[in-house]
Amino acid sequence: MSTSEIKLKQPKAWQSGIKRVVSNQLFIPIAALLALVIFNLIKDPSFFKITLGSNSNGDPVLSGYLINIWNNASELVILAIGMTLVTSATGGQDISVGATVAIAGSVALKVVCGNTSRPEGLAAPIIVAFLVAMIVSMLFGAFNGLIVAYFKIQPMVATLILFTAGRSIAAWIHNNELPVVSEPSFGYWGNFIPGIPIPTPVFVTIACIIVIALVLKFTNLRLYSQSVGINADSSRLNGINPQFIKFLTFVILGACVSVAGFLQVSRLSTINYSVVAKDIEMDVILAVALGGNNLGGGKFSMTASILGAYVIQFLNTTLIKYKVKNTAVPAYKAIVVIILIVISAPIVREKLNAFKKRISEKSKNKKADISDHTKEVG
């Protein structure tokens, strides 16, 4: 084999490596994260500064934009876990998660407050409040799942019911009063545990990630949800119950919503029904899409969704730092959504694949011509 022929084969391996990297599902969220990191490094390197200080009680706490991202992304990451499963199995999204977060938080506050909106202590243990909120939230998730799985209503339409009524239900639980919990221990879960400088929601998020990782590893949930999302009829022929799998994913999302709702009310020890988790459903869906998951259902990457959630929070924090108006922030996100939807559209993917195929064929023909010319010269 001549030296010229060896050189011709080297670019092929290099191109193959690039193709593998670009085609990896984690490429888009990682590339977006790197773009944000580079932008902030150039604009203001102090963005990445982390300091150890103390709060009003004198307890050590870490502060900085990175800590804020890590902390504030907690609810988004937890909700993205459940939304990924719902998207995979049903090919649709739950737009009621923000309203259901308000319900879960309101229930938790009702349990700890009892019959008064300004209790001096806790009317019930915090763990009881959390478990009751989880049961209620899972029941609402089951309600959505029932409509989608058994009545075969499109998920976005089915969840429009709670999207519309959820915050009113949350306010009704407290007779439109705004409860306030004065017991400091209730706020530990959404802020800091005394003596630990890392925000508590970070640990809660890590625990949720570990739980879902174990569930996906030791059960068939991943296989079943992907199978149902790709082809429900074929799944049924293989012994899988598509209705139950869809129903189950909504119940799991309900559990995730309860954790997010509990963290939300614990952060402030109160709740504002119209503001809590406002528009978070958009961020959750965007996180799933940014992770490269097909919004039409089927195969998914939980790691990519989680990374996408952190990218969204990174973008939010960056926009806030540079004083972008709150009214303009959704417009930036909408641009990202449009780009992702266009890229993920079947017709666009077909044209991109066809374009890649033409380029590949032209490259092969060109190499063949060069190779033939080399042999003739040799």
C-alpha positions as CSV (number, residue, x, y, z in Angstrom):
1,M,0.0,0.0,0.0
2,S,1.4,3.4,-1.0
3,T,1.9,6.3,1.3
4,S,-0.7,8.3,-0.6
5,E,-3.3,5.6,-0.1
6,I,-2.6,5.5,3.6
7,K,-3.1,9.3,3.8
8,L,-6.4,8.9,2.0
9,K,-7.7,6.5,4.8
10,Q,-6.7,8.8,7.7
11,P,-9.4,11.5,7.2
12,K,-12.0,8.7,7.1
13,A,-11.2,7.7,10.7
14,W,-11.1,11.3,11.8
15,Q,-14.5,12.0,10.2
16,S,-15.9,8.9,11.8
17,G,-14.8,10.1,15.2
18,I,-16.4,13.5,14.7
19,K,-19.6,11.9,13.4
20,R,-19.8,9.7,16.6
21,V,-19.3,12.7,18.8
22,V,-21.9,14.9,17.0
23,S,-24.5,12.1,16.8
24,N,-24.2,11.4,20.6
25,Q,-27.4,12.6,22.3
26,L,-25.4,14.4,25.0
27,F,-23.7,16.6,22.3
28,I,-26.4,19.3,22.2
29,P,-26.7,19.9,25.9
30,I,-23.0,19.8,26.4
31,A,-22.4,22.1,23.5
32,A,-25.0,24.5,24.9
33,L,-23.4,24.4,28.3
34,L,-19.9,25.0,26.9
35,A,-21.2,28.0,24.9
36,L,-22.7,29.5,28.1
37,V,-19.4,28.8,30.0
38,I,-17.3,30.4,27.3
39,F,-19.6,33.4,27.1
40,N,-19.5,34.1,30.8
41,L,-15.7,33.5,30.9
42,I,-15.2,36.2,28.3
43,K,-17.9,38.6,29.6
44,D,-17.1,38.3,33.4
45,P,-14.8,35.6,34.8
46,S,-16.1,36.4,38.3
47,F,-19.2,34.6,37.3
48,F,-17.5,31.4,38.4
49,K,-16.3,32.6,41.8
50,I,-17.5,30.7,44.8
51,T,-17.2,32.1,48.3
52,L,-17.7,30.7,51.8
53,G,-19.6,33.1,54.0
54,S,-22.3,33.0,56.6
55,N,-26.1,33.6,56.7
56,S,-28.1,35.7,59.1
57,N,-27.9,32.9,61.8
58,G,-24.1,32.8,61.5
59,D,-24.1,29.4,59.8
60,P,-21.5,28.8,57.0
61,V,-23.0,28.9,53.5
62,L,-21.5,28.8,50.0
63,S,-22.5,31.6,47.6
64,G,-21.9,32.5,44.0
65,Y,-23.6,32.1,40.6
66,L,-22.6,28.5,40.2
67,I,-24.1,27.6,43.6
68,N,-27.3,29.5,42.6
69,I,-27.5,27.5,39.4
70,W,-26.9,24.2,41.3
71,N,-29.5,25.2,43.9
72,N,-32.2,26.8,41.8
73,A,-32.2,24.0,39.2
74,S,-33.3,21.4,41.7
75,E,-37.0,21.6,41.1
76,L,-36.4,21.7,37.3
77,V,-34.2,18.6,37.4
78,I,-36.6,16.7,39.5
79,L,-39.6,17.6,37.2
80,A,-37.5,16.8,34.1
81,I,-37.0,13.2,35.4
82,G,-40.8,12.6,35.5
83,M,-41.5,14.6,32.3
84,T,-38.9,12.5,30.4
85,L,-40.8,9.3,31.2
86,V,-44.2,10.8,30.3
87,T,-42.8,12.1,27.0
88,S,-41.2,8.7,26.2
89,A,-44.3,6.7,26.8
90,T,-47.1,9.0,25.6
91,G,-45.4,11.2,23.0
92,G,-46.8,14.2,24.7
93,Q,-46.1,16.5,27.6
94,D,-47.8,17.4,30.9
95,I,-48.4,21.2,31.0
96,S,-50.0,21.1,34.4
97,V,-46.8,20.5,36.5
98,G,-46.6,24.1,37.6
99,A,-50.2,24.1,38.8
100,T,-49.8,20.7,40.5
101,V,-46.6,22.0,42.2
102,A,-48.8,24.7,43.8
103,I,-51.3,22.0,44.9
104,A,-48.6,19.8,46.4
105,G,-47.0,22.8,48.2
106,S,-50.4,24.0,49.5
107,V,-51.2,20.5,50.9
108,A,-47.8,20.3,52.7
109,L,-48.4,23.7,54.3
110,K,-52.0,22.7,55.2
111,V,-50.7,19.7,57.1
112,V,-48.0,21.6,59.1
113,C,-50.2,24.6,59.7
114,G,-53.4,22.7,60.7
115,N,-56.4,24.9,61.1
116,T,-54.6,28.2,61.3
117,S,-52.6,30.1,58.7
118,R,-50.0,31.4,61.2
119,P,-49.1,28.5,63.5
120,E,-46.6,29.0,66.3
121,G,-45.3,25.5,65.8
122,L,-45.9,22.5,63.5
123,A,-49.2,20.9,63.7
124,A,-47.7,17.7,62.3
125,P,-44.2,16.3,61.6
126,I,-42.6,17.5,58.4
127,I,-42.3,14.0,57.0
128,V,-46.0,13.5,57.4
129,A,-46.7,16.7,55.5
130,F,-44.4,15.6,52.7
131,L,-45.9,12.1,52.4
132,V,-49.5,13.5,52.3
133,A,-48.4,16.0,49.6
134,M,-46.9,13.1,47.7
135,I,-50.0,11.0,47.9
136,V,-52.2,13.9,46.7
137,S,-49.8,14.8,43.9
138,M,-49.7,11.2,42.7
139,L,-53.5,11.1,42.7
140,F,-53.6,14.1,40.5
141,G,-50.9,12.5,38.3
142,A,-53.1,9.4,38.2
143,F,-56.0,11.6,37.1
144,N,-54.0,12.9,34.2
145,G,-52.8,9.4,33.4
146,L,-56.3,8.0,33.4
147,I,-57.5,10.5,30.9
148,V,-54.5,10.0,28.6
149,A,-54.1,6.2,28.8
150,Y,-57.6,5.0,29.1
151,F,-59.6,7.7,27.4
152,K,-56.9,8.3,24.8
153,I,-56.9,12.1,25.1
154,Q,-53.7,13.8,23.8
155,P,-51.6,14.6,26.9
156,M,-51.3,18.3,26.4
157,V,-55.1,18.6,26.1
158,A,-55.8,16.3,29.0
159,T,-53.5,18.1,31.4
160,L,-55.0,21.5,30.3
161,I,-57.7,20.7,33.0
162,L,-55.3,21.0,35.9
163,F,-53.3,23.7,34.2
164,T,-56.4,25.8,34.3
165,A,-57.8,24.8,37.7
166,G,-54.7,23.7,39.7
167,R,-53.8,27.1,41.3
168,S,-57.4,27.7,42.2
169,I,-57.5,24.3,43.9
170,A,-54.3,25.2,45.8
171,A,-55.8,28.5,47.0
172,W,-59.1,26.8,48.0
173,I,-57.2,24.4,50.3
174,H,-56.3,27.4,52.5
175,N,-59.5,29.4,51.8
176,N,-57.4,31.9,49.8
177,E,-55.2,32.7,52.8
178,L,-51.4,32.8,52.6
179,P,-50.1,30.5,55.3
180,V,-46.7,31.3,56.9
181,V,-44.7,28.7,58.8
182,S,-42.5,30.2,61.6
183,E,-40.8,27.0,62.6
184,P,-37.2,27.2,61.3
185,S,-36.8,23.5,60.7
186,F,-39.4,23.6,58.0
187,G,-37.2,26.0,56.0
188,Y,-34.1,23.7,56.2
189,W,-35.3,21.6,53.3
190,G,-35.5,24.5,50.9
191,N,-32.5,26.4,52.1
192,F,-29.6,25.2,54.3
193,I,-29.3,22.8,57.2
194,P,-27.3,24.5,60.0
195,G,-23.6,23.6,59.7
196,I,-23.8,22.4,56.1
197,P,-22.7,25.1,53.6
198,I,-24.3,23.4,50.6
199,P,-28.0,24.1,49.9
200,T,-30.3,21.2,51.0
201,P,-32.2,21.0,47.6
202,V,-28.9,19.9,46.0
203,F,-28.9,16.8,48.2
204,V,-32.6,16.2,47.6
205,T,-31.9,16.4,43.8
206,I,-29.0,13.9,44.0
207,A,-31.2,11.5,46.0
208,C,-33.9,11.7,43.3
209,I,-31.3,11.1,40.5
210,I,-30.0,8.1,42.4
211,V,-33.5,6.7,42.9
212,I,-34.5,7.0,39.2
213,A,-31.1,5.6,38.1
214,L,-31.7,2.5,40.3
215,V,-35.3,2.1,39.1
216,L,-34.2,2.3,35.4
217,K,-31.3,-0.1,36.1
218,F,-33.2,-2.8,38.0
219,T,-36.6,-2.6,36.4
220,N,-38.0,-2.7,32.9
221,L,-39.4,0.8,33.1
222,R,-37.0,2.2,30.5
223,L,-37.6,-0.7,28.0
224,Y,-41.4,-0.6,28.5
225,S,-41.9,3.2,28.2
226,Q,-39.7,3.4,25.2
227,S,-41.4,0.4,23.6
228,V,-44.9,1.9,24.2
229,G,-43.8,5.3,22.9
230,I,-42.4,3.8,19.7
231,N,-45.3,1.5,18.9
232,A,-48.0,0.8,21.4
233,D,-49.6,-1.9,19.3
234,S,-46.4,-3.9,18.9
235,S,-45.8,-3.5,22.7
236,R,-49.2,-5.0,23.4
237,L,-48.4,-8.0,21.1
238,N,-45.2,-8.5,23.2
239,G,-47.1,-8.7,26.5
240,I,-46.8,-5.1,27.6
241,N,-49.8,-3.2,28.8
242,P,-49.5,0.3,27.1
243,Q,-52.3,1.9,29.1
244,F,-50.7,0.9,32.4
245,I,-47.3,2.1,31.4
246,K,-48.6,5.5,30.3
247,F,-50.6,5.7,33.5
248,L,-47.6,4.7,35.6
249,T,-45.4,7.4,34.1
250,F,-47.9,10.1,35.1
251,V,-48.0,8.7,38.6
252,I,-44.2,8.9,38.7
253,L,-44.3,12.4,37.5
254,G,-46.8,13.2,40.2
255,A,-44.3,11.9,42.8
256,C,-41.6,14.2,41.3
257,V,-44.1,17.1,41.4
258,S,-44.6,16.5,45.1
259,V,-40.9,16.8,45.8
260,A,-40.6,20.0,43.8
261,G,-43.7,21.5,45.5
262,F,-42.3,20.7,48.9
263,L,-39.0,22.4,48.1
264,Q,-40.8,25.4,46.7
265,V,-42.8,26.1,49.9
266,S,-39.9,25.2,52.1
267,R,-37.7,27.9,50.5
268,L,-40.0,30.7,51.7
269,S,-42.0,28.9,54.4
270,T,-45.1,30.2,52.6
271,I,-46.8,30.1,49.2
272,N,-48.1,32.5,46.6
273,Y,-50.5,30.6,44.5
274,S,-50.3,32.6,41.4
275,V,-46.5,32.9,41.4
276,V,-45.1,29.6,42.7
277,A,-43.5,27.5,39.9
278,K,-45.0,29.9,37.3
279,D,-44.2,28.8,33.7
280,I,-41.9,26.0,35.0
281,E,-43.7,23.6,32.6
282,M,-42.1,25.4,29.7
283,D,-38.6,25.1,31.2
284,V,-39.2,21.4,32.0
285,I,-40.3,20.6,28.4
286,L,-37.4,22.6,27.1
287,A,-35.0,20.7,29.3
288,V,-36.3,17.4,27.9
289,A,-36.0,18.7,24.3
290,L,-32.6,20.2,24.9
291,G,-31.5,16.7,26.0
292,G,-32.1,15.5,22.5
293,N,-35.2,13.4,23.5
294,N,-37.8,13.0,20.8
295,L,-40.9,14.9,22.0
296,G,-43.0,12.5,19.9
297,G,-42.1,9.6,22.3
298,G,-39.8,6.6,22.2
299,K,-36.1,6.4,23.1
300,F,-34.8,8.7,25.8
301,S,-31.7,9.7,27.8
302,M,-32.4,10.6,31.4
303,T,-28.8,11.9,31.7
304,A,-29.4,14.2,28.8
305,S,-32.6,15.6,30.3
306,I,-31.0,16.3,33.6
307,L,-28.1,18.0,31.9
308,G,-30.6,20.0,29.8
309,A,-32.3,21.2,33.0
310,Y,-29.0,22.5,34.3
311,V,-28.4,24.2,31.0
312,I,-31.8,26.0,31.2
313,Q,-31.0,27.2,34.7
314,F,-27.5,28.3,33.6
315,L,-29.2,30.3,30.8
316,N,-31.7,31.8,33.3
317,T,-29.0,32.9,35.7
318,T,-26.9,34.3,32.9
319,L,-29.8,36.4,31.6
320,I,-30.6,37.6,35.1
321,K,-27.0,38.5,35.8
322,Y,-26.8,40.7,32.7
323,K,-30.1,42.4,33.7
324,V,-32.2,41.1,30.9
325,K,-35.8,42.1,31.7
326,N,-38.0,39.3,33.1
327,T,-40.5,39.9,30.4
328,A,-37.9,39.3,27.8
329,V,-36.5,36.0,29.2
330,P,-39.3,33.8,27.8
331,A,-38.6,35.2,24.4
332,Y,-35.0,33.8,24.5
333,K,-36.3,30.5,25.7
334,A,-38.9,30.5,22.9
335,I,-36.1,30.9,20.3
336,V,-34.3,27.9,21.7
337,V,-37.6,25.9,21.7
338,I,-38.2,26.8,18.0
339,I,-34.7,25.8,17.0
340,L,-35.0,22.4,18.8
341,I,-38.4,21.7,17.4
342,V,-37.3,22.5,13.9
343,I,-34.2,20.3,14.3
344,S,-36.2,17.4,15.7
345,A,-38.9,17.6,13.0
346,P,-39.0,14.4,11.0
347,I,-39.0,16.2,7.6
348,V,-35.9,18.2,8.7
349,R,-34.1,15.0,9.9
350,E,-34.9,13.3,6.6
351,K,-33.4,16.1,4.6
352,L,-30.4,16.3,6.8
353,N,-29.8,12.6,6.5
354,A,-30.2,12.8,2.7
355,F,-27.8,15.7,2.6
356,K,-25.2,13.8,4.7
357,K,-25.7,10.8,2.4
358,R,-25.0,12.9,-0.7
359,I,-21.9,14.4,0.9
360,S,-20.7,11.0,1.9
361,E,-21.2,9.6,-1.6
362,K,-19.4,12.5,-3.2
363,S,-16.5,12.1,-0.7
364,K,-16.3,8.4,-1.6
365,N,-16.4,9.0,-5.3
366,K,-13.7,11.7,-4.9
367,K,-11.5,9.3,-2.9
368,A,-12.0,6.6,-5.5
369,D,-11.0,8.9,-8.3
370,I,-7.8,9.9,-6.4
371,S,-7.0,6.3,-5.6
372,D,-7.4,5.3,-9.3
373,H,-5.3,8.2,-10.3
374,T,-2.6,7.2,-7.8
375,K,-2.5,3.6,-9.1
376,E,-2.2,4.9,-12.7
377,V,0.7,7.1,-11.7
378,G,2.3,4.3,-9.7
